[in-house]
Structure formats: structure tokens, C-alpha cells
Amino acid sequence: MILEFLSLFLFIFGFIIGLGAVTVIDVHGFLARKSNYWTLATTRTHKVTKPMVWVGITAVFIAGLLFYSGAYLISHIILMILLVLNGIFLSFVVSPFLLKREREGMESEFLPKELQTKITISFVISIIGWWSSVAIFIVNLVV
């Protein structure tokens, strides 16, 4: 009973914190492709959303390990690996690039096209990964 409560609490907490932060930063990043204003806003916002995404991923990952079994657990682990790899790219490639540009006073300039393409792919992975995780959670509850 207590383990079920803890895992459900961690799921809800992780989805609220992590998916909320991901939604905010992904929308900012999408808008920043064509707007200097949103490029600046994204650079500033990611400093807040990045740790929140990691807290959310950690909570959801632990919740799934406690809650799932069988195919649900395997699907959960695959999705979490995908989201962690995506987060590593964003945290250790994109974030340092944005911070460097901010230090250089270039935080509102458009990002290079190649990086924009990679960020767009990351956006798709993020949305699919997080919402698939929510879907698996719901299916597991109702089936």
C-alpha cells in the first residue's frame, strides 16, 4: 500500500514538474527559431527549466521501477533511457552553448541552423518520450 502510494505520488510529481518544464522550454525553443526575442527568452528560461526536467525524469524513472513489471517496465526503461540521452544532449551541448553566447552578449542572436535542426529533433524526441510515458502510465492504470 505504501509502495503503491509512493510510486503514484512520484509519477504525478514527476509528470507535473518534468513535463511542465519540458513544455515551457520546448515551446520557447520552437518560437526561438524565428525570433530574437524568444531566443533571448529561451536562453534565460532554460536555466530554470533544466534542473526541473532532471528532477521530473528522476521522479518518473524511480516511480516506474517501483510500479511497473513486465512489458510496462521494459517500455518505461527504454523511454527513460531515450529521455536521459536527450537530456544529456540538451544539458551538456545546447546549454553550455547558450551560456557561452550569453557571456559574449549574443544571447538574442539566432542559433546556427545546424544546432536549430538538432534542437528540433530533440524537441520531437522530448514530446514523444514524455507523452508516451504518460500514456503507458494511464494504460497501466486502466488495464
Number of C-alpha atoms within 10 A of each C-alpha: 5 7 11 12 12 14 21 18 15 21 25 17 17 24 23 15 21 24 21 16 22 24 17 14 23 22 13 20 23 17 16 22 18 12 15 16 15 21 24 19 18 24 23 15 17 25 15 12 21 18 15 20 26 21 18 23 24 18 21 29 23 15 24 24 15 16 19 18 13 7 9 18 16 14 17 24 17 14 20 20 15 16 23 18 13 18 19 14 15 19 17 10 12 19 17 12 16 22 17 13 16 16 9 9 10 15 22 19 16 17 20 9 10 9 13 17 13 13 21 16 12 19 21 11 16 22 16 14 20 21 14 15 25 18 12 15 20 11 11 13 8 6 5
